């Protein structure tokens, strides 16, 4: 076995080498990251300029669109009033076309109250309904609300695929809907300013840096200063779309055959990227890192030599002296004392060793007290009973009037949770609940430094801690010993004894500290038992009720009352788990739960399985239930979740709840099947 001196010398060289290597790696990493951050900041500034240009163009576009929207509404109202004044024009194709020319619109369509086109300037559209495609269904809400006036975004019309902007209003008579279509030429001209070709033309590009714009939907290169790549798929150049989407701070890739650092930012419907070759980005690093490595070796050599000499003189030799003293003590010479000088640490070591020797004189008595108490407490199966046993045993052994445990409560005050009193001593527990924080404030400051509160006479605390003094005085306390209780490093309360004999106070404190550790364990066990009772009724992921909680909730529901059941299934959870992992699946479940809480938070919410959520709404009206179901469906997109929903309402909750839940579940599966069918996805349970 090596001596300490040899081990220090051997390991300090090894540590120095490792430190040099680690520092070199850290500096290299820092330099690489610094260059990378600089490239990112440059890219961010460029993107900001692009966004400013786009914002200015967008503001102009919004203004033009607003003006054009008002014009559309005005034109639709004008056509409606002309037809209302002369009803025969309603079925005259020529007169409708004349009206269109006068009002300066391209198309007029007349819908009946069921949403079917029965007249207009375009006979080929007769018979179309508001269910004839997504474009037509935009205006369907007007059938339910005649006060609505709607204008649609610029889009291709259903039949001819030409760009049009449609608006619609009800006639003053309320008998038909007038829809007009206009070709938005001015809007399209302003829109051209947001084209990437226009934006790129405003920037002068460094020849060592390339810019790309990649369409988010198609993945095609929509624009670049490298014109030969425009129109190609981004993967053909070397971009991976998942890197572009998931690496906002930048990523590395082999772009066009050259290893490069890329930064992309989403601007409107495109990812705009700045790509710089790694050779150009890090061209200054090799020389600077070589210089740093040489400097690190020189510094480490000087430090190794200096530290080795110091350790030998001020550590190794002192330790050898302490070893000799300890050898004498272990041989039974308890009169021996250690007095190692030279540093604060050795002085503290000497002090602790001497205290340890002194403690050996009383250890047998302390062990007997602790062992007797622990044996009695461990025989109890209930942690509450064990705590009472510890208090009684320690109170009697330490010859005190009262032994007690205080715990901090949720309000910040202190509660006397456990108490033992000697014969003839009045209990104080009921009078010591939720003590204001300021009463024990001084004590907790001491506890945070792992100090005890010990007073031979509480008169000694009168000046520095008057609030606690008054609290103890009215309990007829003269002497006191209190030790802190911890949960990890946090003070959770204290444990103490009142009026122990003054001559045994030091021994009392040591015993309390030893017993305090056991009390801390018992409190943790007690809390665990309490938590297990609560956890058995909670879903651990979402913290809403589980099946056990549902059954208890149903048993405790008020009878002879209406009830609504909303049964939801998280659509696509299995696919998310399979493709993105269960962490992503858990996030989806939590989002679905938050979506349910947003709508049904005042009612009972439960998770029945992996992807099934249930809301039990006691006392809800049928109209309110359907309104909440509608709200739930409308807010799904805010939480990035799709729920299949089945709901059932009964006026009398005395009907078997299991059958109502089964009815809601059946409706949920129908909704789920309809969703998969509409999305063209093969259904999977």
C-alpha positions in Angstrom: 0.0 0.0 0.0 1.3 3.5 -0.9 2.1 6.1 1.7 0.0 9.3 1.8 2.9 11.3 0.4 3.3 9.0 -2.6 -0.4 8.9 -3.2 -0.6 12.7 -3.2 2.2 13.0 -5.6 0.9 10.3 -8.0 -2.7 11.5 -8.0 -1.9 15.2 -8.2 -0.1 14.7 -11.5 -3.0 12.6 -12.7 -5.5 15.2 -11.6 -3.5 18.0 -13.2 -3.4 16.1 -16.5 -7.2 15.5 -16.4 -7.8 19.2 -15.5 -5.7 20.4 -18.4 -7.6 18.1 -20.7 -11.0 19.2 -19.3 -10.1 22.9 -19.4 -8.9 22.5 -23.0 -12.2 20.7 -23.9 -14.2 23.4 -22.1 -12.3 26.3 -23.7 -12.7 24.6 -27.1 -16.4 24.0 -26.5 -16.8 27.6 -25.4 -15.0 28.9 -28.5 -17.1 26.7 -30.7 -20.3 27.8 -29.0 -19.2 31.4 -29.1 -18.6 31.3 -32.9 -21.9 29.4 -33.2 -23.7 32.1 -31.1 -22.2 34.8 -33.2 -23.4 33.1 -36.3 -26.8 32.7 -34.7 -26.9 36.4 -33.7 -25.9 37.5 -37.2 -28.7 35.3 -38.6 -31.2 36.6 -36.1 -30.4 40.2 -37.1 -30.9 39.3 -40.7 -34.2 37.6 -40.0 -35.3 40.6 -38.0 -34.7 42.8 -41.0 -36.6 40.4 -43.1 -39.5 40.4 -40.6 -39.5 44.2 -40.5 -39.8 44.3 -44.3 -42.6 41.7 -44.1 -44.3 43.5 -41.3 -44.4 46.8 -43.3 -45.7 44.9 -46.3 -48.2 43.1 -44.1 -49.5 46.3 -42.6 -50.1 47.6 -46.1 -51.8 44.4 -47.0 -54.1 44.5 -44.0 -55.1 48.0 -44.7 -55.9 47.1 -48.3 -57.8 44.0 -47.2 -59.9 46.0 -44.7 -60.8 48.5 -47.3 -61.7 45.7 -49.7 -63.7 43.9 -47.1 -65.9 47.0 -46.5 -66.3 47.4 -50.2 -67.5 43.8 -50.5 -70.0 44.3 -47.7 -71.2 47.5 -49.3 -71.6 45.8 -52.7 -73.5 42.9 -51.2 -75.9 45.2 -49.3 -76.4 47.3 -52.4 -77.4 44.3 -54.5 -79.7 43.0 -51.7 -81.5 46.4 -51.6 -81.9 46.6 -55.4 -83.5 43.1 -55.5 -85.7 43.9 -52.5 -87.1 47.0 -54.3 -87.8 45.1 -57.5 -88.5 41.4 -56.8 -88.8 40.4 -60.4 -85.1 40.9 -60.8 -84.6 38.0 -58.5 -85.2 35.5 -61.3 -83.9 37.5 -64.2 -80.4 36.5 -65.3 -79.9 39.5 -67.5 -81.1 42.0 -64.9 -78.8 40.4 -62.3 -75.9 40.7 -64.7 -76.7 44.4 -65.2 -76.8 44.9 -61.5 -73.4 43.2 -61.2 -72.0 45.6 -63.8 -73.5 48.6 -62.1 -72.2 47.6 -58.6 -68.9 46.5 -60.1 -68.9 42.9 -58.9 -67.9 39.8 -60.8 -70.5 37.3 -59.6 -73.9 37.3 -57.8 -75.4 34.2 -56.1 -78.8 34.1 -54.4 -79.3 31.4 -51.7 -82.7 30.4 -50.3 -83.3 30.0 -46.5 -82.0 26.4 -46.7 -78.7 27.5 -48.1 -79.3 26.5 -51.8 -78.4 28.7 -54.8 -81.5 29.2 -56.8 -80.6 32.4 -58.8 -77.6 34.5 -59.7 -75.4 35.6 -62.6 -73.8 32.2 -62.8 -76.4 29.6 -63.8 -73.8 26.8 -63.6 -73.8 27.2 -59.8 -77.6 26.7 -59.5 -78.4 23.9 -57.1 -75.1 24.3 -55.1 -75.6 24.3 -51.4 -73.6 25.5 -48.4 -72.6 21.9 -47.9 -71.0 21.8 -51.4 -67.4 22.0 -50.3 -65.3 23.8 -47.7 -65.6 27.1 -49.5 -69.4 27.1 -49.5 -69.7 25.8 -45.9 -67.9 29.0 -44.7 -71.2 30.8 -45.0 -73.3 28.1 -43.3 -73.5 29.8 -39.9 -75.7 32.5 -41.6 -78.5 30.0 -41.8 -78.8 30.0 -38.0 -78.2 33.7 -37.5 -79.6 36.2 -39.9 -77.7 39.1 -38.3 -74.4 37.7 -39.6 -72.6 39.3 -42.5 -69.6 37.3 -43.6 -66.7 37.9 -45.9 -64.3 35.1 -46.9 -60.6 35.2 -47.4 -59.3 35.3 -51.0 -59.6 31.7 -52.3 -60.1 29.7 -55.4 -63.8 29.3 -56.3 -65.1 25.8 -56.3 -65.9 25.3 -60.0 -63.3 27.3 -61.9 -60.4 27.5 -59.5 -60.0 31.3 -60.0 -59.1 33.6 -57.2 -62.2 35.3 -55.8 -63.3 37.0 -52.6 -66.9 36.3 -51.6 -69.1 38.2 -49.1 -72.7 37.5 -48.1 -75.6 39.3 -46.3 -79.3 38.5 -45.7 -81.8 40.5 -47.6 -83.8 43.0 -45.6 -86.9 40.8 -46.0 -85.0 37.8 -44.6 -86.2 35.6 -47.5 -82.8 35.0 -49.2 -79.0 35.5 -48.9 -77.1 37.6 -51.4 -73.5 36.5 -52.0 -71.2 38.5 -54.3 -67.8 37.6 -55.6 -65.1 40.0 -56.6 -61.7 39.5 -58.2 -59.2 41.1 -55.6 -56.6 42.5 -58.0 -55.4 45.3 -55.6 -54.9 42.9 -52.8 -53.0 40.5 -54.9 -50.6 43.2 -56.1 -49.8 44.2 -52.5 -49.4 40.5 -51.6 -46.7 40.1 -54.2 -44.5 42.3 -52.0 -44.4 39.5 -49.5 -42.9 37.1 -52.1 -39.5 35.7 -51.2 -38.0 36.9 -54.5 -38.9 40.4 -53.5 -37.5 40.1 -50.0 -34.2 38.5 -51.1 -33.7 41.3 -53.6 -33.4 43.7 -50.7 -30.4 42.0 -49.1 -26.8 42.0 -50.2 -25.4 38.5 -49.5 -21.9 37.6 -48.3 -20.5 35.2 -50.9 -19.5 32.7 -48.1 -23.1 32.6 -46.8 -26.1 31.1 -48.5 -29.8 31.9 -47.8 -32.7 29.5 -48.3 -36.4 29.8 -47.9 -38.2 26.4 -47.5 -41.9 26.0 -47.7 -43.3 24.6 -44.5 -46.0 22.5 -46.1 -44.2 21.1 -49.2 -40.5 21.1 -48.0 -39.5 22.7 -51.3 -37.0 25.5 -51.6 -39.1 28.5 -52.4 -36.3 31.0 -52.7 -32.5 31.3 -52.4 -29.5 33.4 -53.4 -28.4 30.1 -55.0 -31.0 30.2 -57.8 -30.1 26.8 -59.1 -31.7 25.2 -56.0 -35.0 27.0 -56.1 -37.9 24.5 -56.6 -35.9 21.5 -55.4 -36.8 19.5 -52.3 -34.8 20.7 -49.3 -33.5 17.1 -48.8 -31.8 17.2 -52.2 -29.6 20.0 -50.9 -28.9 18.2 -47.6 -31.4 19.7 -45.2 -33.4 17.4 -42.8 -36.8 18.9 -42.2 -36.9 17.7 -38.6 -33.7 19.7 -37.9 -35.2 22.8 -39.3 -38.3 22.4 -37.2 -36.7 21.3 -33.9 -33.4 23.3 -33.8 -34.2 27.0 -33.5 -30.7 27.8 -32.2 -29.1 26.2 -35.2 -27.8 22.8 -36.4 -25.0 21.3 -38.4 -25.4 19.4 -41.7 -23.8 18.6 -45.0 -25.4 21.2 -47.2 -24.6 21.0 -51.0 -21.7 18.7 -50.2 -20.1 21.1 -47.6 -20.3 20.7 -43.8 -22.2 23.8 -42.6 -23.9 25.5 -39.7 -27.5 26.4 -40.4 -29.9 28.7 -38.6 -33.6 28.7 -39.6 -36.5 30.8 -38.4 -40.1 30.6 -39.2 -41.4 33.6 -41.1 -45.0 33.4 -42.2 -45.4 30.1 -44.2 -41.6 29.5 -44.8 -38.5 28.6 -42.9 -35.9 31.2 -43.7 -32.3 29.9 -43.3 -28.8 31.3 -43.1 -26.1 28.7 -44.0 -22.4 29.3 -43.3 -19.6 26.8 -44.1 -17.9 25.4 -41.0 -14.4 26.0 -42.5 -15.3 29.7 -42.8 -17.0 29.8 -39.4 -14.1 28.3 -37.4 -11.1 29.3 -39.5 -9.3 31.2 -36.6 -9.7 28.4 -33.9 -6.7 26.0 -34.6 -3.9 28.5 -33.8 -5.7 30.0 -30.7 -6.4 26.6 -29.2 -2.8 25.5 -29.7 -1.5 28.6 -27.8 -4.0 28.0 -25.0 -2.9 24.3 -24.6 0.7 25.3 -24.2 -0.2 27.9 -21.5 -2.3 25.3 -19.6 0.5 22.8 -19.4 2.9 25.5 -18.1 0.5 26.7 -15.4 -0.4 23.1 -14.3 3.2 22.2 -13.9 3.9 25.2 -11.6 0.8 24.4 -9.6 1.6 20.7 -9.2 5.0 21.4 -7.8 3.8 24.1 -5.4 0.8 22.1 -4.1 2.8 18.9 -3.5 5.3 20.7 -1.3 2.6 22.4 0.7 0.6 19.2 1.2 3.7 17.4 2.5 4.6 20.1 5.0 1.2 21.2 6.3 -1.0 18.1 5.8 0.9 14.9 5.8 3.1 15.7 8.7 0.2 17.0 10.8 -1.9 13.9 10.0 1.0 11.7 11.2 1.0 13.6 14.5 -2.8 13.1 14.9 -2.5 9.4 14.1 0.0 9.0 17.0 -2.5 10.7 19.4 -5.4 8.6 18.2 -3.4 5.4 18.6 -2.8 6.3 22.3 -6.6 7.0 22.7 -7.6 3.7 21.1 -5.3 1.9 23.5 -7.5 3.3 26.4 -5.7 6.5 27.4 -8.8 8.8 27.5 -6.8 11.5 29.2 -4.9 12.0 25.9 -5.8 15.2 24.0 -5.0 16.2 20.4 -3.6 19.6 19.7 -2.7 19.8 16.0 -1.9 23.4 14.9 -1.2 25.0 11.6 -4.6 25.5 10.0 -8.2 26.2 11.1 -9.2 22.7 9.8 -6.7 21.0 12.0 -7.8 23.1 15.0 -11.4 22.0 14.4 -10.3 18.4 14.0 -8.5 18.5 17.3 -11.5 20.1 19.0 -13.9 17.4 17.5 -11.6 14.6 18.5 -11.3 15.9 22.0 -15.1 16.3 22.2 -15.5 12.7 21.0 -13.2 11.4 23.7 -15.3 13.3 26.3 -18.5 11.9 24.8 -17.2 8.4 25.2 -17.5 8.8 28.9 -21.2 9.1 28.7 -22.0 7.1 25.6 -23.0 3.9 27.5 -25.7 5.7 29.4 -27.0 7.4 26.2 -27.1 4.1 24.3 -29.2 2.5 27.0 -31.7 5.3 27.0 -32.0 5.4 23.2 -32.2 1.6 22.9 -34.9 1.3 25.4 -37.0 3.9 23.7 -36.4 2.5 20.2 -37.3 -1.0 21.2 -40.6 0.2 22.6 -41.4 2.4 19.6 -40.5 -0.2 17.0 -42.9 -2.7 18.6 -45.8 -0.4 17.7 -47.2 -0.9 14.1 -48.7 2.6 13.9 -46.3 5.5 13.4 -48.7 7.7 15.4 -48.4 5.4 18.4 -44.6 5.1 18.0 -44.3 8.9 18.2 -46.3 9.0 21.4 -44.1 6.2 22.8 -40.9 8.2 22.0 -42.3 11.3 23.6 -43.4 9.5 26.8 -40.1 7.6 27.1 -37.9 10.6 26.5 -39.9 12.8 28.8 -39.7 10.3 31.7 -36.0 9.5 31.2 -35.0 13.2 30.9 -37.2 14.0 33.9 -39.1 16.8 32.3 -42.6 18.1 32.9 -43.6 18.0 29.2 -42.2 16.6 25.9 -43.7 17.7 22.6 -43.4 18.0 18.8 -44.2 21.1 16.9 -44.6 21.1 13.1 -44.9 24.0 10.6 -48.4 24.2 9.0 -49.4 25.3 5.5 -50.2 28.8 6.8 -46.7 29.3 8.0 -47.5 29.0 11.7 -46.6 26.2 14.1 -48.9 23.5 15.5 -48.2 21.4 18.6 -49.0 18.0 17.0 -47.9 15.6 19.8 -47.6 16.0 23.6 -46.7 14.0 26.7 -47.1 15.5 30.2 -46.0 14.3 33.6 -48.4 13.5 36.3 -50.0 16.7 37.7 -48.9 18.9 34.7 -51.6 20.6 32.7 -51.6 19.8 29.0 -50.9 22.7 26.6 -51.5 21.1 23.2 -54.9 22.6 22.5 -53.6 26.1 23.4 -50.6 25.9 21.0 -52.2 25.5 17.6 -51.2 27.8 14.6 -48.8 29.9 16.6 -48.0 33.1 14.6 -44.6 32.7 12.8 -43.1 35.7 14.7 -43.2 33.8 18.0 -40.7 31.1 16.9 -38.9 33.3 14.4 -35.7 33.6 16.4 -35.6 29.8 17.0 -36.0 29.0 13.3 -33.1 31.3 12.5 -31.0 29.2 14.9 -32.4 26.0 13.6 -31.4 26.9 10.0 -27.8 26.9 11.3 -28.3 23.5 12.9 -28.3 25.0 16.4 -30.3 24.0 19.4 -32.2 26.2 21.8 -31.1 25.5 25.4 -31.8 27.7 28.4 -31.2 27.0 32.0 -33.5 29.9 32.8 -35.8 31.5 30.2 -35.2 34.9 31.8 -32.0 34.8 29.7 -34.1 35.2 26.5 -36.3 38.0 27.7 -34.4 40.8 26.0 -33.5 39.1 22.7 -36.7 37.1 22.2 -39.6 38.7 24.1 -42.4 37.1 22.1 -41.2 33.6 22.8 -40.4 34.5 26.4 -44.0 35.5 27.0 -45.3 32.3 25.3 -43.1 30.1 27.6 -43.7 32.2 30.7 -47.5 31.6 30.6 -46.8 27.8 30.4 -44.8 28.0 33.7 -41.6 26.9 31.9 -38.3 27.7 33.6 -35.7 25.6 31.8 -36.0 24.2 28.3 -34.2 22.2 25.6 -35.4 22.2 22.0 -33.8 20.7 18.9 -34.8 21.1 15.2 -36.5 18.5 13.1 -35.5 18.3 9.4 -36.8 16.8 6.2 -33.6 16.6 4.1 -32.1 20.1 4.7 -35.4 21.8 5.5 -36.5 22.6 9.0 -40.0 21.2 9.5 -40.5 21.8 13.2 -38.9 21.1 16.5 -38.8 18.6 19.4 -38.2 19.5 23.0 -38.7 19.0 26.7 -39.8 21.5 29.4 -38.2 21.9 32.8 -35.5 19.2 32.7 -33.0 19.3 35.5 -30.4 22.1 34.9 -27.4 19.9 35.8 -28.3 17.4 33.0 -29.1 19.9 30.2 -26.1 19.0 28.0 -26.9 15.3 28.3 -30.6 16.2 27.6 -29.7 18.0 24.4 -27.6 15.1 23.1 -30.4 12.7 23.8 -32.9 14.9 22.0 -30.7 15.1 18.9 -30.4 11.4 18.7 -34.1 10.8 19.3 -34.9 13.6 16.9 -33.5 11.6 14.0 -35.8 8.7 14.8 -38.7 11.2 15.1 -37.9 12.6 11.7 -38.1 9.0 10.3 -41.4 8.4 12.0 -42.9 11.6 10.7 -41.8 10.6 7.2 -43.5 7.2 7.6 -46.6 8.9 9.0 -46.7 11.3 6.0 -46.2 8.4 3.6 -49.1 6.5 5.1 -51.3 9.6 4.8 -50.2 10.2 1.2 -50.8 6.6 0.2 -54.4 6.9 1.3 -54.7 10.0 -0.9 -52.7 8.6 -3.8 -55.0 5.5 -4.0 -57.7 7.9 -5.3 -55.6 10.0 -7.6 -54.3 9.4 -11.1 -50.6 10.0 -10.7 -50.0 11.7 -14.1 -53.0 14.1 -14.3 -53.7 14.4 -10.5 -57.5 14.0 -11.2 -59.6 11.1 -9.8 -59.1 7.5 -10.9 -61.6 4.7 -11.0 -61.6 4.3 -7.2 -62.4 8.0 -6.9 -65.1 7.7 -9.5 -66.9 5.0 -7.5 -66.6 6.9 -4.3 -67.9 10.1 -6.1 -70.8 8.2 -7.5 -71.7 6.8 -4.1 -71.7 10.3 -2.5 -73.7 12.1 -5.3 -76.9 13.7 -4.4 -80.0 11.6 -5.4 -83.1 12.7 -7.4 -81.0 15.2 -9.4 -80.2 15.6 -13.1 -76.8 14.3 -14.3 -74.6 14.7 -17.4 -71.9 12.2 -18.4 -69.2 13.3 -20.9 -67.0 10.5 -22.0 -63.8 11.5 -23.9 -61.1 9.5 -25.7 -57.7 11.1 -26.6 -57.5 10.5 -30.4 -54.1 9.6 -31.7 -52.5 8.9 -28.3 -51.2 5.4 -29.4 -49.6 7.0 -32.5 -47.9 9.7 -30.4 -46.6 7.0 -28.0 -45.3 4.9 -30.8 -43.7 7.7 -32.9 -42.6 10.2 -30.3 -42.3 8.2 -27.1 -44.3 8.0 -23.9 -43.1 11.3 -22.6 -44.8 13.0 -25.5 -47.8 10.8 -24.9 -47.9 12.0 -21.3 -47.8 15.6 -22.4 -50.7 14.9 -24.7 -52.7 13.4 -21.9 -52.0 16.4 -19.6 -53.1 18.8 -22.4 -56.3 16.8 -22.8 -56.9 17.0 -19.1 -56.3 20.7 -19.0 -58.8 21.1 -21.9 -61.4 19.1 -19.9 -60.6 21.2 -16.7 -61.2 24.4 -18.7 -64.8 23.3 -19.5 -65.8 20.9 -16.7 -63.5 22.1 -13.9 -66.4 22.6 -11.4 -67.6 19.0 -11.8 -66.0 15.6 -11.1 -63.2 14.8 -13.5 -61.7 11.3 -13.8 -59.2 9.3 -15.8 -60.5 5.8 -16.5 -57.6 4.5 -18.5 -54.7 5.4 -20.7 -56.7 7.6 -23.1 -60.1 7.8 -21.5 -61.3 10.9 -19.5 -64.7 11.3 -17.9 -66.7 14.3 -16.6 -69.6 13.6 -14.1 -71.8 16.7 -14.0 -74.3 16.4 -11.2 -77.3 18.9 -11.2 -76.5 20.2 -14.7 -79.3 21.1 -17.1 -79.5 19.5 -20.5 -78.9 22.8 -22.3 -75.9 23.7 -20.1 -74.4 20.2 -20.8 -74.6 20.6 -24.6 -73.2 24.1 -24.4 -70.3 22.8 -22.4 -69.7 19.9 -24.9 -69.7 22.5 -27.7 -67.2 24.7 -25.8 -65.0 21.6 -25.2 -64.9 20.9 -29.0 -64.2 24.5 -29.8 -61.3 24.8 -27.4 -59.5 21.5 -28.3 -57.2 23.3 -30.8 -56.0 25.7 -28.1 -54.6 22.7 -26.3 -53.3 20.9 -29.4 -55.5 17.9 -28.7 -58.3 16.0 -30.5 -60.9 14.4 -28.3 -63.6 11.9 -29.4 -66.6 13.0 -27.3 -69.8 11.2 -26.2 -72.3 12.8 -23.9 -75.5 11.6 -22.2 -77.9 13.5 -20.0 -80.6 12.2 -17.7 -83.1 14.1 -15.6 -82.9 11.7 -12.7 -79.5 10.6 -11.3 -81.1 7.6 -9.5 -80.9 5.7 -12.8 -78.0 3.4 -12.8 -74.9 5.5 -13.4 -73.0 2.6 -15.0 -75.6 2.5 -17.8 -75.4 6.2 -18.4 -71.6 6.0 -18.6 -71.9 3.1 -21.0 -74.3 5.2 -23.2 -71.8 8.1 -23.3 -69.0 5.7 -24.1 -70.9 4.2 -27.0 -71.6 7.8 -28.4 -67.9 8.6 -27.9 -66.9 5.6 -30.1 -69.3 6.8 -32.8 -67.7 10.2 -32.7 -64.2 8.6 -32.8 -65.2 6.5 -35.8 -66.6 9.6 -37.6 -63.4 11.5 -37.0 -61.2 8.7 -38.4 -63.5 8.3 -41.4 -63.4 12.1 -42.1 -59.6 12.1 -41.7 -59.2 9.1 -43.9 -57.3 7.2 -41.2 -57.7 3.5 -40.5 -59.3 3.3 -37.1 -57.2 1.8 -34.3 -58.5 1.3 -30.7 
